[in-house]
């Protein structure tokens, strides 16, 4: 699957893992890279969802249309499948996701670690 970034700022971190390591630390960088590799290895978004890796889940409210992929207990990668809708028949054909960033959603706060 193809992975794109929603903004140049996000792309800067995902193109340079040494820069990401300075921002979020070595352990979280390793987990992010692992999830990114898993996304790229899946043929379509539907295939990625079926693996259950990172417990992908639909988001609501201000992130409606996005999915969260767990990186740790309170940190998630926020991605959006590039599809006409989130209908399963569309996701079977979706071969591109757009990364919004990495978010800490612990408690009631929503703090972007990589916006």
N, CA, C and O atoms as CSV, one atom per row, in Angstrom:
chain,resi,resn,atom,element,x,y,z
A,1,UNK,N,N,0.841,-1.162,0.000
A,1,UNK,CA,C,0.000,0.000,0.000
A,1,UNK,C,C,0.897,1.240,0.000
A,1,UNK,O,O,2.007,1.226,0.532
A,2,UNK,N,N,0.393,2.292,-0.601
A,2,UNK,CA,C,1.114,3.556,-0.638
A,2,UNK,C,C,0.769,4.371,0.603
A,2,UNK,O,O,-0.376,4.381,1.053
A,3,UNK,N,N,1.773,5.054,1.152
A,3,UNK,CA,C,1.564,5.880,2.329
A,3,UNK,C,C,2.014,7.295,1.989
A,3,UNK,O,O,3.150,7.519,1.571
A,4,UNK,N,N,1.103,8.241,2.176
A,4,UNK,CA,C,1.390,9.650,1.945
A,4,UNK,C,C,1.200,10.402,3.252
A,4,UNK,O,O,0.646,9.862,4.209
A,5,UNK,N,N,1.654,11.639,3.294
A,5,UNK,CA,C,1.501,12.470,4.489
A,5,UNK,C,C,0.550,13.621,4.194
A,5,UNK,O,O,0.513,14.152,3.084
A,6,UNK,N,N,-0.213,13.990,5.206
A,6,UNK,CA,C,-1.200,15.050,5.055
A,6,UNK,C,C,-0.555,16.428,4.928
A,6,UNK,O,O,-1.119,17.325,4.302
A,7,UNK,N,N,0.633,16.597,5.527
A,7,UNK,CA,C,1.307,17.891,5.463
A,7,UNK,C,C,2.810,17.691,5.292
A,7,UNK,O,O,3.343,16.609,5.539
A,8,UNK,N,N,3.468,18.744,4.869
A,8,UNK,CA,C,4.926,18.700,4.723
A,8,UNK,C,C,5.614,18.510,6.073
A,8,UNK,O,O,6.666,17.875,6.160
A,9,UNK,N,N,5.009,19.067,7.123
A,9,UNK,CA,C,5.580,18.947,8.462
A,9,UNK,C,C,5.615,17.477,8.901
A,9,UNK,O,O,6.614,17.013,9.450
A,10,UNK,N,N,4.539,16.763,8.661
A,10,UNK,CA,C,4.476,15.339,8.998
A,10,UNK,C,C,5.451,14.561,8.125
A,10,UNK,O,O,6.150,13.673,8.613
A,11,UNK,N,N,5.501,14.886,6.844
A,11,UNK,CA,C,6.395,14.197,5.912
A,11,UNK,C,C,7.852,14.341,6.346
A,11,UNK,O,O,8.643,13.410,6.199
A,12,UNK,N,N,8.196,15.488,6.871
A,12,UNK,CA,C,9.570,15.731,7.304
A,12,UNK,C,C,10.009,14.681,8.333
A,12,UNK,O,O,11.131,14.177,8.264
A,13,UNK,N,N,9.138,14.356,9.274
A,13,UNK,CA,C,9.478,13.363,10.302
A,13,UNK,C,C,9.478,11.943,9.756
A,13,UNK,O,O,10.339,11.141,10.117
A,14,UNK,N,N,8.514,11.623,8.883
A,14,UNK,CA,C,8.417,10.263,8.364
A,14,UNK,C,C,9.453,9.981,7.276
A,14,UNK,O,O,9.694,8.822,6.937
A,15,UNK,N,N,10.052,11.006,6.739
A,15,UNK,CA,C,11.143,10.831,5.773
A,15,UNK,C,C,12.506,10.758,6.451
A,15,UNK,O,O,13.477,10.306,5.845
A,16,UNK,N,N,12.582,11.200,7.701
A,16,UNK,CA,C,13.861,11.261,8.414
A,16,UNK,C,C,13.677,10.703,9.824
A,16,UNK,O,O,13.307,11.429,10.747
A,17,UNK,N,N,13.938,9.407,9.976
A,17,UNK,CA,C,13.710,8.767,11.268
A,17,UNK,C,C,14.690,9.237,12.336
A,17,UNK,O,O,14.391,9.117,13.524
A,18,UNK,N,N,15.847,9.767,11.954
A,18,UNK,CA,C,16.755,10.312,12.967
A,18,UNK,C,C,16.154,11.595,13.558
A,18,UNK,O,O,16.314,11.862,14.749
A,19,UNK,N,N,15.471,12.379,12.734
A,19,UNK,CA,C,14.774,13.566,13.222
A,19,UNK,C,C,13.605,13.152,14.122
A,19,UNK,O,O,13.366,13.766,15.162
A,20,UNK,N,N,12.886,12.113,13.714
A,20,UNK,CA,C,11.774,11.613,14.520
A,20,UNK,C,C,12.284,11.118,15.874
A,20,UNK,O,O,11.655,11.358,16.905
A,21,UNK,N,N,13.416,10.432,15.867
A,21,UNK,CA,C,13.986,9.905,17.108
A,21,UNK,C,C,14.297,11.033,18.090
A,21,UNK,O,O,14.099,10.882,19.296
A,22,UNK,N,N,14.781,12.156,17.577
A,22,UNK,CA,C,15.053,13.319,18.437
A,22,UNK,C,C,13.768,13.877,19.039
A,22,UNK,O,O,13.767,14.375,20.165
A,23,UNK,N,N,12.677,13.791,18.286
A,23,UNK,CA,C,11.390,14.350,18.726
A,23,UNK,C,C,10.667,13.429,19.704
A,23,UNK,O,O,10.150,13.899,20.717
A,24,UNK,N,N,10.618,12.105,19.418
A,24,UNK,CA,C,9.778,11.197,20.207
A,24,UNK,C,C,10.550,10.110,20.935
A,24,UNK,O,O,9.957,9.368,21.718
A,25,UNK,N,N,11.832,9.992,20.709
A,25,UNK,CA,C,12.621,8.952,21.368
A,25,UNK,C,C,12.756,7.698,20.521
A,25,UNK,O,O,12.012,7.487,19.564
A,26,UNK,N,N,13.712,6.882,20.893
A,26,UNK,CA,C,14.048,5.686,20.118
A,26,UNK,C,C,12.929,4.646,20.134
A,26,UNK,O,O,12.572,4.110,19.084
A,27,UNK,N,N,12.375,4.356,21.305
A,27,UNK,CA,C,11.360,3.289,21.394
A,27,UNK,C,C,10.131,3.600,20.551
A,27,UNK,O,O,9.679,2.746,19.788
A,28,UNK,N,N,9.582,4.803,20.671
A,28,UNK,CA,C,8.396,5.161,19.898
A,28,UNK,C,C,8.711,5.223,18.407
A,28,UNK,O,O,7.872,4.853,17.585
A,29,UNK,N,N,9.893,5.679,18.050
A,29,UNK,CA,C,10.298,5.712,16.636
A,29,UNK,C,C,10.320,4.301,16.052
A,29,UNK,O,O,9.869,4.093,14.925
A,30,UNK,N,N,10.838,3.335,16.803
A,30,UNK,CA,C,10.875,1.945,16.325
A,30,UNK,C,C,9.460,1.411,16.091
A,30,UNK,O,O,9.202,0.733,15.097
A,31,UNK,N,N,8.553,1.721,17.012
A,31,UNK,CA,C,7.174,1.248,16.878
A,31,UNK,C,C,6.494,1.910,15.684
A,31,UNK,O,O,5.773,1.252,14.934
A,32,UNK,N,N,6.720,3.209,15.508
A,32,UNK,CA,C,6.136,3.931,14.367
A,32,UNK,C,C,6.638,3.334,13.062
A,32,UNK,O,O,5.858,3.101,12.138
A,33,UNK,N,N,7.941,3.089,12.987
A,33,UNK,CA,C,8.517,2.515,11.762
A,33,UNK,C,C,7.928,1.130,11.490
A,33,UNK,O,O,7.644,0.789,10.342
A,34,UNK,N,N,7.744,0.333,12.545
A,34,UNK,CA,C,7.161,-1.000,12.388
A,34,UNK,C,C,5.740,-0.907,11.832
A,34,UNK,O,O,5.392,-1.646,10.911
A,35,UNK,N,N,4.918,-0.017,12.374
A,35,UNK,CA,C,3.547,0.151,11.878
A,35,UNK,C,C,3.551,0.659,10.434
A,35,UNK,O,O,2.739,0.223,9.618
A,36,UNK,N,N,4.446,1.562,10.126
A,36,UNK,CA,C,4.559,2.087,8.767
A,36,UNK,C,C,4.918,0.961,7.798
A,36,UNK,O,O,4.340,0.872,6.715
A,37,UNK,N,N,5.851,0.114,8.172
A,37,UNK,CA,C,6.227,-1.028,7.330
A,37,UNK,C,C,5.050,-1.988,7.148
A,37,UNK,O,O,4.856,-2.532,6.062
A,38,UNK,N,N,4.265,-2.196,8.210
A,38,UNK,CA,C,3.096,-3.066,8.124
A,38,UNK,C,C,2.051,-2.490,7.175
A,38,UNK,O,O,1.443,-3.224,6.396
A,39,UNK,N,N,1.845,-1.185,7.239
A,39,UNK,CA,C,0.912,-0.531,6.311
A,39,UNK,C,C,1.380,-0.713,4.871
A,39,UNK,O,O,0.589,-1.060,3.994
A,40,UNK,N,N,2.654,-0.480,4.636
A,40,UNK,CA,C,3.196,-0.591,3.281
A,40,UNK,C,C,3.128,-2.023,2.745
A,40,UNK,O,O,2.982,-2.234,1.541
A,41,UNK,N,N,3.235,-2.998,3.642
A,41,UNK,CA,C,3.224,-4.404,3.221
A,41,UNK,C,C,1.825,-4.889,2.825
A,41,UNK,O,O,1.689,-5.829,2.042
A,42,UNK,N,N,0.799,-4.251,3.364
A,42,UNK,CA,C,-0.571,-4.655,3.032
A,42,UNK,C,C,-0.912,-4.208,1.614
A,42,UNK,O,O,-0.552,-3.108,1.194
A,43,UNK,N,N,-1.599,-5.061,0.895
A,43,UNK,CA,C,-1.971,-4.736,-0.490
A,43,UNK,C,C,-3.030,-3.630,-0.536
A,43,UNK,O,O,-2.969,-2.734,-1.378
A,44,UNK,N,N,-4.001,-3.708,0.382
A,44,UNK,CA,C,-5.066,-2.702,0.454
A,44,UNK,C,C,-5.332,-2.383,1.922
A,44,UNK,O,O,-4.850,-3.072,2.821
A,45,UNK,N,N,-6.108,-1.324,2.145
A,45,UNK,CA,C,-6.442,-0.940,3.516
A,45,UNK,C,C,-7.283,-2.021,4.183
A,45,UNK,O,O,-7.137,-2.273,5.379
A,46,UNK,N,N,-8.141,-2.646,3.435
A,46,UNK,CA,C,-8.967,-3.729,3.964
A,46,UNK,C,C,-8.106,-4.886,4.460
A,46,UNK,O,O,-8.396,-5.474,5.501
A,47,UNK,N,N,-7.062,-5.209,3.728
A,47,UNK,CA,C,-6.138,-6.272,4.144
A,47,UNK,C,C,-5.458,-5.869,5.451
A,47,UNK,O,O,-5.332,-6.686,6.363
A,48,UNK,N,N,-5.023,-4.619,5.545
A,48,UNK,CA,C,-4.387,-4.149,6.776
A,48,UNK,C,C,-5.356,-4.265,7.954
A,48,UNK,O,O,-4.974,-4.738,9.025
A,49,UNK,N,N,-6.600,-3.838,7.765
A,49,UNK,CA,C,-7.596,-3.935,8.831
A,49,UNK,C,C,-7.780,-5.373,9.286
A,49,UNK,O,O,-7.916,-5.637,10.481
A,50,UNK,N,N,-7.783,-6.300,8.341
A,50,UNK,CA,C,-8.022,-7.710,8.677
A,50,UNK,C,C,-6.885,-8.316,9.496
A,50,UNK,O,O,-7.094,-9.315,10.184
A,51,UNK,N,N,-5.694,-7.738,9.439
A,51,UNK,CA,C,-4.577,-8.271,10.230
A,51,UNK,C,C,-4.752,-7.956,11.712
A,51,UNK,O,O,-4.287,-8.711,12.566
A,52,UNK,N,N,-5.414,-6.856,12.019
A,52,UNK,CA,C,-5.596,-6.448,13.411
A,52,UNK,C,C,-4.356,-5.854,14.046
A,52,UNK,O,O,-4.370,-5.538,15.236
A,53,UNK,N,N,-3.283,-5.693,13.283
A,53,UNK,CA,C,-2.038,-5.150,13.826
A,53,UNK,C,C,-2.249,-3.712,14.287
A,53,UNK,O,O,-2.704,-2.874,13.507
A,54,UNK,N,N,-1.928,-3.420,15.531
A,54,UNK,CA,C,-2.110,-2.081,16.074
A,54,UNK,C,C,-3.554,-1.771,16.407
A,54,UNK,O,O,-3.891,-0.626,16.709
A,55,UNK,N,N,-4.408,-2.775,16.355
A,55,UNK,CA,C,-5.838,-2.618,16.663
A,55,UNK,C,C,-6.449,-1.403,15.952
A,55,UNK,O,O,-6.931,-0.482,16.611
A,56,UNK,N,N,-6.431,-1.396,14.630
A,56,UNK,CA,C,-6.985,-0.245,13.898
A,56,UNK,C,C,-8.462,-0.041,14.239
A,56,UNK,O,O,-9.237,-0.995,14.309
A,57,UNK,N,N,-8.830,1.216,14.447
A,57,UNK,CA,C,-10.200,1.535,14.821
A,57,UNK,C,C,-10.600,2.882,14.234
A,57,UNK,O,O,-9.787,3.799,14.116
A,58,UNK,N,N,-11.878,2.974,13.870
A,58,UNK,CA,C,-12.396,4.234,13.325
A,58,UNK,C,C,-12.457,5.281,14.421
A,58,UNK,O,O,-12.768,4.982,15.573
A,59,UNK,N,N,-12.157,6.503,14.044
A,59,UNK,CA,C,-12.220,7.612,14.987
A,59,UNK,C,C,-13.491,8.405,14.750
A,59,UNK,O,O,-14.109,8.304,13.691
A,60,UNK,N,N,-13.873,9.187,15.732
A,60,UNK,CA,C,-15.117,9.953,15.660
A,60,UNK,C,C,-14.861,11.426,15.956
A,60,UNK,O,O,-13.722,11.864,16.117
A,61,UNK,N,N,-15.931,12.154,16.019
A,61,UNK,CA,C,-15.944,13.575,16.352
A,61,UNK,C,C,-15.024,14.354,15.412
A,61,UNK,O,O,-15.214,14.317,14.196
A,62,UNK,N,N,-14.036,15.054,15.956
A,62,UNK,CA,C,-13.207,15.914,15.108
A,62,UNK,C,C,-12.269,15.124,14.184
A,62,UNK,O,O,-11.644,15.711,13.300
A,63,UNK,N,N,-12.161,13.805,14.375
A,63,UNK,CA,C,-11.326,12.970,13.504
A,63,UNK,C,C,-12.176,11.957,12.728
A,63,UNK,O,O,-11.697,10.887,12.353
A,64,UNK,N,N,-13.425,12.306,12.498
A,64,UNK,CA,C,-14.315,11.433,11.730
A,64,UNK,C,C,-13.730,11.218,10.335
A,64,UNK,O,O,-13.295,12.171,9.687
A,65,UNK,N,N,-13.719,9.981,9.881
A,65,UNK,CA,C,-13.133,9.638,8.585
A,65,UNK,C,C,-11.712,9.120,8.699
A,65,UNK,O,O,-11.142,8.638,7.719
A,66,UNK,N,N,-11.138,9.217,9.888
A,66,UNK,CA,C,-9.777,8.746,10.144
A,66,UNK,C,C,-9.821,7.446,10.935
A,66,UNK,O,O,-10.836,7.094,11.535
A,67,UNK,N,N,-8.701,6.747,10.921
A,67,UNK,CA,C,-8.511,5.550,11.731
A,67,UNK,C,C,-7.332,5.790,12.663
A,67,UNK,O,O,-6.382,6.493,12.317
A,68,UNK,N,N,-7.406,5.199,13.843
A,68,UNK,CA,C,-6.292,5.194,14.770
A,68,UNK,C,C,-5.641,3.828,14.757
A,68,UNK,O,O,-6.326,2.807,14.692
A,69,UNK,N,N,-4.327,3.805,14.817
A,69,UNK,CA,C,-3.573,2.554,14.910
A,69,UNK,C,C,-2.700,2.691,16.157
A,69,UNK,O,O,-1.845,3.574,16.229
A,70,UNK,N,N,-2.920,1.813,17.137
A,70,UNK,CA,C,-2.219,1.923,18.408
A,70,UNK,C,C,-0.714,1.735,18.243
A,70,UNK,O,O,-0.244,0.830,17.554
A,71,UNK,N,N,0.023,2.629,18.905
A,71,UNK,CA,C,1.471,2.516,18.980
A,71,UNK,C,C,1.892,2.124,20.389
A,71,UNK,O,O,2.885,1.422,20.579
A,72,UNK,N,N,1.122,2.586,21.383
A,72,UNK,CA,C,1.300,2.211,22.783
A,72,UNK,C,C,-0.061,2.369,23.451
A,72,UNK,O,O,-1.069,2.578,22.776
A,73,UNK,N,N,-0.087,2.270,24.768
A,73,UNK,CA,C,-1.365,2.335,25.482
A,73,UNK,C,C,-2.103,3.654,25.256
A,73,UNK,O,O,-3.334,3.675,25.265
A,74,UNK,N,N,-1.384,4.738,25.057
A,74,UNK,CA,C,-2.046,6.029,24.901
A,74,UNK,C,C,-1.563,6.847,23.705
A,74,UNK,O,O,-1.849,8.041,23.620
A,75,UNK,N,N,-0.848,6.230,22.798
A,75,UNK,CA,C,-0.352,6.934,21.609
A,75,UNK,C,C,-0.802,6.172,20.371
A,75,UNK,O,O,-0.712,4.946,20.312
A,76,UNK,N,N,-1.288,6.922,19.381
A,76,UNK,CA,C,-1.759,6.275,18.149
A,76,UNK,C,C,-1.302,7.034,16.911
A,76,UNK,O,O,-1.088,8.246,16.933
A,77,UNK,N,N,-1.163,6.278,15.842
A,77,UNK,CA,C,-0.909,6.821,14.517
A,77,UNK,C,C,-2.283,7.104,13.914
A,77,UNK,O,O,-3.149,6.229,13.903
A,78,UNK,N,N,-2.484,8.317,13.414
A,78,UNK,CA,C,-3.770,8.697,12.841
A,78,UNK,C,C,-3.630,8.719,11.325
A,78,UNK,O,O,-2.822,9.467,10.774
A,79,UNK,N,N,-4.438,7.880,10.651
A,79,UNK,CA,C,-4.366,7.741,9.200
A,79,UNK,C,C,-5.761,7.831,8.598
A,79,UNK,O,O,-6.769,7.618,9.271
A,80,UNK,N,N,-5.784,8.154,7.314
A,80,UNK,CA,C,-7.057,8.247,6.597
A,80,UNK,C,C,-6.931,7.468,5.296
A,80,UNK,O,O,-6.058,7.763,4.480
A,81,UNK,N,N,-7.795,6.472,5.093
A,81,UNK,CA,C,-7.756,5.763,3.810
A,81,UNK,C,C,-8.216,6.694,2.698
A,81,UNK,O,O,-9.191,7.427,2.860
A,82,UNK,N,N,-7.523,6.667,1.582
A,82,UNK,CA,C,-7.903,7.505,0.450
A,82,UNK,C,C,-8.932,6.726,-0.376
A,82,UNK,O,O,-8.605,6.032,-1.339
A,83,UNK,N,N,-10.193,6.876,0.049
A,83,UNK,CA,C,-11.297,6.173,-0.589
A,83,UNK,C,C,-12.504,7.103,-0.634
A,83,UNK,O,O,-12.579,8.074,0.119
A,84,UNK,N,N,-13.434,6.802,-1.513
A,84,UNK,CA,C,-14.645,7.619,-1.635
A,84,UNK,C,C,-15.459,7.600,-0.358
A,84,UNK,O,O,-16.086,8.594,0.007
A,85,UNK,N,N,-15.447,6.452,0.324
A,85,UNK,CA,C,-16.169,6.307,1.582
A,85,UNK,C,C,-15.461,5.254,2.430
A,85,UNK,O,O,-14.515,4.612,1.972
A,86,UNK,N,N,-15.917,5.084,3.651
A,86,UNK,CA,C,-15.341,4.066,4.527
A,86,UNK,C,C,-16.125,2.759,4.470
A,86,UNK,O,O,-15.986,1.896,5.337
A,87,UNK,N,N,-16.941,2.631,3.447
A,87,UNK,CA,C,-17.701,1.410,3.206
A,87,UNK,C,C,-16.706,0.276,2.925
A,87,UNK,O,O,-15.744,0.474,2.183
A,88,UNK,N,N,-16.925,-0.903,3.504
A,88,UNK,CA,C,-15.995,-2.031,3.283
A,88,UNK,C,C,-15.719,-2.332,1.814
A,88,UNK,O,O,-14.605,-2.730,1.472
A,89,UNK,N,N,-16.712,-2.150,0.933
A,89,UNK,CA,C,-16.478,-2.427,-0.487
A,89,UNK,C,C,-15.499,-1.430,-1.100
A,89,UNK,O,O,-14.795,-1.763,-2.054
A,90,UNK,N,N,-15.449,-0.218,-0.565
A,90,UNK,CA,C,-14.473,0.784,-1.036
A,90,UNK,C,C,-13.086,0.493,-0.471
A,90,UNK,O,O,-12.083,0.653,-1.166
A,91,UNK,N,N,-13.031,0.064,0.791
A,91,UNK,CA,C,-11.736,-0.185,1.440
A,91,UNK,C,C,-11.004,-1.374,0.843
A,91,UNK,O,O,-9.781,-1.467,0.945
A,92,UNK,N,N,-11.749,-2.292,0.216
A,92,UNK,CA,C,-11.133,-3.429,-0.466
A,92,UNK,C,C,-10.274,-2.941,-1.627
A,92,UNK,O,O,-9.279,-3.579,-1.971
A,93,UNK,N,N,-10.646,-1.829,-2.225
A,93,UNK,CA,C,-9.913,-1.282,-3.372
A,93,UNK,C,C,-8.919,-0.187,-2.981
A,93,UNK,O,O,-8.101,0.224,-3.804
A,94,UNK,N,N,-8.981,0.283,-1.752
A,94,UNK,CA,C,-8.137,1.398,-1.295
A,94,UNK,C,C,-6.691,0.941,-1.128
A,94,UNK,O,O,-6.398,0.078,-0.301
A,95,UNK,N,N,-5.787,1.526,-1.919
A,95,UNK,CA,C,-4.380,1.147,-1.830
A,95,UNK,C,C,-3.491,2.303,-1.361
A,95,UNK,O,O,-2.270,2.250,-1.507
A,96,UNK,N,N,-4.106,3.344,-0.798
A,96,UNK,CA,C,-3.352,4.500,-0.325
A,96,UNK,C,C,-3.935,4.998,0.993
A,96,UNK,O,O,-5.153,5.099,1.144
A,97,UNK,N,N,-3.059,5.309,1.944
A,97,UNK,CA,C,-3.485,5.952,3.185
A,97,UNK,C,C,-2.703,7.247,3.347
A,97,UNK,O,O,-1.581,7.387,2.860
A,98,UNK,N,N,-3.325,8.181,4.041
A,98,UNK,CA,C,-2.709,9.475,4.293
A,98,UNK,C,C,-2.497,9.618,5.793
A,98,UNK,O,O,-3.447,9.518,6.570
A,99,UNK,N,N,-1.268,9.849,6.195
A,99,UNK,CA,C,-0.946,9.988,7.612
A,99,UNK,C,C,-1.172,11.417,8.060
A,99,UNK,O,O,-0.663,12.362,7.457
A,100,UNK,N,N,-1.944,11.561,9.127
A,100,UNK,CA,C,-2.176,12.868,9.731
A,100,UNK,C,C,-1.114,13.161,10.777
A,100,UNK,O,O,-0.683,14.305,10.926
A,101,UNK,N,N,-0.689,12.127,11.504
A,101,UNK,CA,C,0.342,12.307,12.512
A,101,UNK,C,C,0.248,11.299,13.626
A,101,UNK,O,O,-0.411,10.266,13.503
A,102,UNK,N,N,0.925,11.617,14.727
A,102,UNK,CA,C,0.954,10.765,15.910
A,102,UNK,C,C,0.359,11.574,17.054
A,102,UNK,O,O,0.740,12.720,17.296
A,103,UNK,N,N,-0.593,10.940,17.756
A,103,UNK,CA,C,-1.356,11.657,18.769
A,103,UNK,C,C,-1.331,10.917,20.103
A,103,UNK,O,O,-1.435,9.691,20.152
A,104,UNK,N,N,-1.191,11.689,21.187
A,104,UNK,CA,C,-1.353,11.169,22.537
A,104,UNK,C,C,-2.790,11.465,22.939
A,104,UNK,O,O,-3.187,12.629,23.001
A,105,UNK,N,N,-3.569,10.435,23.210
A,105,UNK,CA,C,-4.978,10.634,23.525
A,105,UNK,C,C,-5.299,10.177,24.946
A,105,UNK,O,O,-6.435,9.807,25.240
A,106,UNK,N,N,-4.313,10.204,25.812
A,106,UNK,CA,C,-4.487,9.748,27.188
A,106,UNK,C,C,-5.461,10.653,27.936
A,106,UNK,O,O,-5.346,11.878,27.894
A,107,UNK,N,N,-6.411,10.039,28.615
A,107,UNK,CA,C,-7.408,10.830,29.337
A,107,UNK,C,C,-8.298,11.574,28.371
A,107,UNK,O,O,-8.697,11.022,27.346
A,108,UNK,N,N,-8.613,12.799,28.674
A,108,UNK,CA,C,-9.493,13.598,27.814
A,108,UNK,C,C,-8.711,14.504,26.875
A,108,UNK,O,O,-9.300,15.181,26.033
A,109,UNK,N,N,-7.388,14.520,27.013
A,109,UNK,CA,C,-6.606,15.406,26.145
A,109,UNK,C,C,-6.327,14.739,24.813
A,109,UNK,O,O,-6.322,13.513,24.705
A,110,UNK,N,N,-6.099,15.544,23.818
A,110,UNK,CA,C,-5.650,15.076,22.517
A,110,UNK,C,C,-4.488,15.978,22.127
A,110,UNK,O,O,-4.678,17.099,21.655
A,111,UNK,N,N,-3.301,15.471,22.331
A,111,UNK,CA,C,-2.098,16.247,22.084
A,111,UNK,C,C,-1.330,15.630,20.930
A,111,UNK,O,O,-0.989,14.448,20.967
A,112,UNK,N,N,-1.057,16.424,19.907
A,112,UNK,CA,C,-0.317,15.925,18.747
A,112,UNK,C,C,1.173,15.898,19.076
A,112,UNK,O,O,1.765,16.919,19.427
A,113,UNK,N,N,1.762,14.722,18.957
A,113,UNK,CA,C,3.205,14.559,19.159
A,113,UNK,C,C,3.924,14.902,17.855
A,113,UNK,O,O,4.931,15.610,17.848
A,114,UNK,N,N,3.382,14.382,16.752
A,114,UNK,CA,C,3.858,14.758,15.414
A,114,UNK,C,C,2.622,15.241,14.667
A,114,UNK,O,O,1.811,14.441,14.199
A,115,UNK,N,N,2.490,16.572,14.561
A,115,UNK,CA,C,1.268,17.126,13.910
A,115,UNK,C,C,1.369,17.152,12.404
A,115,UNK,O,O,0.435,17.584,11.730
